[in-house]
């Protein structure tokens, strides 16, 4: 099992890096084309503020579907806090800012599966394919299972956290050691490896994508106004 988990971790990391670089190159080419057609457009204070709203508060989703917005915002904030909490397993020494986020991350760990259930229900009840596409449902269901296992490990089947950290640090330093003797940890870790290749691209490029979207809107407005 140890060799399988380690090999899978390295394989997923390689795929993730290749996928990230490929999408980054595609995004760069797209931005260049957009700038060629919208070079006169500069984001004003209002457009910049709207871009910030889009990125951090999902302003566009709020206008389109307020019910879904509630669940999505809680889900994304909870997910971020949980990820930051887990950084203590990847860093040595652990920065004080990561220790500070441990309690908020723990609380967010309970909100995460609840928000996912809410989001899934709203998406499935919304009669629009883009809200309940198979890819979206699969991704949300996968995160729901992972987060549920995390709650179980917190309260019921707690693995050896020291061994868990040594196992992860061993992978990062290319000196793998045995994982904790916990079936639930092995499943949790394996499902995270399944999740990583399916992470949506907007996680990495959201700020720039939103600003480019606002520039396109300003360009369209400018063209319509000139006509």
C-alpha positions in Angstrom: 0.0 0.0 0.0 2.8 2.4 0.8 4.4 2.0 -2.6 1.1 2.5 -4.3 0.2 5.7 -2.4 3.7 7.1 -3.0 3.7 6.3 -6.7 0.2 7.7 -7.1 1.2 10.9 -5.3 4.2 11.5 -7.7 2.0 10.6 -10.7 -0.7 13.0 -9.7 1.8 15.8 -9.0 3.4 15.3 -12.5 0.0 15.4 -14.2 -1.0 18.5 -12.2 2.1 20.4 -13.1 1.7 19.5 -16.8 -2.0 20.5 -16.8 -1.3 23.7 -15.0 1.5 24.7 -17.5 -0.7 23.8 -20.5 -3.6 25.9 -19.3 -1.3 28.7 -18.4 0.0 28.8 -22.0 -3.5 28.7 -23.4 -4.5 31.5 -21.1 -1.5 33.6 -22.0 -2.4 33.3 -25.7 -6.0 34.2 -25.1 -5.0 37.3 -23.0 -2.7 38.5 -25.8 -5.5 38.2 -28.4 -7.9 40.1 -26.1 -5.4 42.9 -25.5 -4.9 43.3 -29.2 -8.6 44.0 -29.5 -9.1 45.9 -26.3 -5.8 47.8 -25.8 -7.6 51.1 -25.3 -9.6 49.7 -22.4 -8.3 50.3 -18.8 -10.1 49.1 -15.8 -11.6 52.1 -13.9 -12.1 52.2 -10.2 -15.7 50.9 -10.5 -14.7 48.0 -12.8 -11.8 47.1 -10.6 -14.1 47.0 -7.6 -16.6 44.8 -9.5 -13.7 42.5 -10.4 -12.8 42.2 -6.7 -16.5 41.4 -5.9 -16.5 38.8 -8.6 -13.4 37.0 -7.2 -14.0 37.2 -3.5 -17.8 37.5 -3.2 -19.0 35.8 -6.4 -20.9 39.0 -7.4 -22.0 37.6 -10.8 -23.4 34.4 -9.2 -25.2 36.6 -6.6 -27.1 38.4 -9.3 -28.0 35.2 -11.2 -28.8 32.8 -8.5 -28.8 34.1 -4.9 -29.8 30.7 -3.4 -26.8 29.0 -4.9 -24.6 31.9 -4.1 -25.1 31.4 -0.3 -23.9 27.7 -0.5 -21.1 28.4 -2.9 -19.6 31.2 -0.9 -19.7 29.2 2.4 -18.3 26.2 0.5 -15.4 28.1 -1.0 -14.5 29.9 2.2 -14.7 26.6 4.2 -12.6 24.8 1.6 -9.9 27.5 1.7 -9.7 27.4 5.5 -9.5 23.6 5.5 -6.7 23.7 3.0 -4.8 26.3 5.0 -5.3 24.2 8.1 -3.8 21.1 6.3 -0.7 23.1 5.4 0.7 22.1 8.8 1.3 18.6 7.4 3.3 20.0 4.5 5.5 22.6 6.2 8.3 22.2 8.7 8.6 24.4 10.7 5.0 25.5 10.6 4.6 29.4 10.3 2.6 31.1 13.0 0.0 32.2 10.5 -0.8 28.6 9.8 -1.1 27.8 13.5 -3.4 30.8 13.8 -5.8 29.3 11.2 -6.1 25.9 12.9 -9.2 26.7 14.9 -11.1 28.5 12.1 -10.0 25.6 9.8 -11.4 23.1 12.3 -14.7 24.9 12.4 -14.8 25.2 8.6 -14.3 21.5 8.4 -17.8 21.0 9.8 -19.3 23.6 7.6 -17.7 22.2 4.4 -19.8 19.0 4.0 -23.0 20.8 5.1 -22.4 23.5 2.5 -21.7 20.9 -0.2 -25.0 19.1 0.5 -26.8 22.4 0.2 -25.0 23.3 -3.0 -25.7 19.8 -4.5 -29.4 20.1 -3.7 -29.7 23.6 -5.1 -27.8 22.7 -8.3 -29.9 19.5 -8.9 -33.1 21.4 -8.3 -32.1 24.3 -10.6 -33.3 23.5 -14.1 -30.1 24.6 -15.9 -27.6 22.1 -17.2 -24.6 24.2 -16.4 -25.5 24.2 -12.7 -25.9 20.4 -12.5 -23.6 19.0 -15.2 -22.1 15.6 -14.5 -18.6 17.1 -14.1 -19.9 19.6 -11.4 -21.9 17.0 -9.6 -18.9 14.5 -9.6 -16.5 17.2 -8.3 -18.8 18.3 -5.5 -19.7 14.8 -4.5 -16.0 13.9 -4.4 -15.2 16.8 -2.1 -18.2 15.9 0.0 -16.9 12.4 0.5 -13.4 13.6 1.3 -14.6 16.2 3.8 -16.9 13.6 5.5 -13.9 11.3 5.9 -12.0 14.2 7.4 -14.7 14.7 10.0 -14.7 11.0 10.8 -10.9 11.1 11.3 -11.3 14.1 13.6 -13.7 12.5 16.0 -13.9 8.7 15.5 -11.0 7.1 13.7 -8.1 9.5 14.4 -4.9 8.4 12.7 -1.4 9.0 14.1 -1.0 12.6 13.0 2.8 12.6 13.6 3.2 9.6 11.2 0.8 11.3 8.7 3.1 14.4 8.7 6.2 12.3 8.4 4.6 10.4 5.5 3.7 13.6 3.6 7.1 15.3 4.3 8.8 12.1 3.1 7.0 12.3 -0.2 7.9 16.0 -0.6 11.5 15.3 0.2 11.7 12.2 -2.1 12.4 10.1 1.0 9.1 8.2 1.5 8.3 6.5 4.8 5.4 4.3 5.8 1.9 5.9 6.1 -0.1 5.8 9.3 -1.8 2.4 9.9 -5.2 3.8 9.2 -7.5 2.5 6.4 -9.5 5.7 6.6 -6.4 7.8 6.1 -5.4 5.8 3.1 -8.8 6.3 1.5 -8.9 10.0 2.4 -5.4 10.5 0.9 -6.3 8.5 -2.2 -9.4 10.5 -2.8 -7.5 13.7 -2.5 -5.1 12.4 -5.2 -8.2 11.7 -7.4 -9.5 15.3 -6.7 -6.3 17.2 -7.6 -6.4 16.5 -11.4 -10.0 17.6 -11.5 -9.5 21.0 -9.7 -11.1 23.7 -11.9 -8.8 26.1 -13.6 -10.5 29.2 -12.1 -8.9 28.4 -8.8 -5.6 29.6 -10.2 -6.6 32.2 -12.7 -9.8 33.6 -11.2 -8.5 37.2 -10.5 -7.1 37.6 -14.0 -10.0 36.0 -15.7 -12.5 38.2 -13.9 -10.5 41.4 -14.8 -10.3 40.3 -18.5 -14.1 39.7 -18.4 -14.7 43.2 -17.2 -12.3 44.6 -19.9 -14.3 42.7 -22.5 -17.5 44.2 -21.2 -16.0 47.7 -21.3 -14.8 47.1 -24.8 -18.3 46.0 -25.9 -19.8 49.0 -24.3 -17.3 51.3 -26.0 -17.9 49.8 -29.4 -21.7 50.0 -29.0 -21.4 53.6 -27.8 -19.2 54.6 -30.7 -21.7 53.1 -33.1 
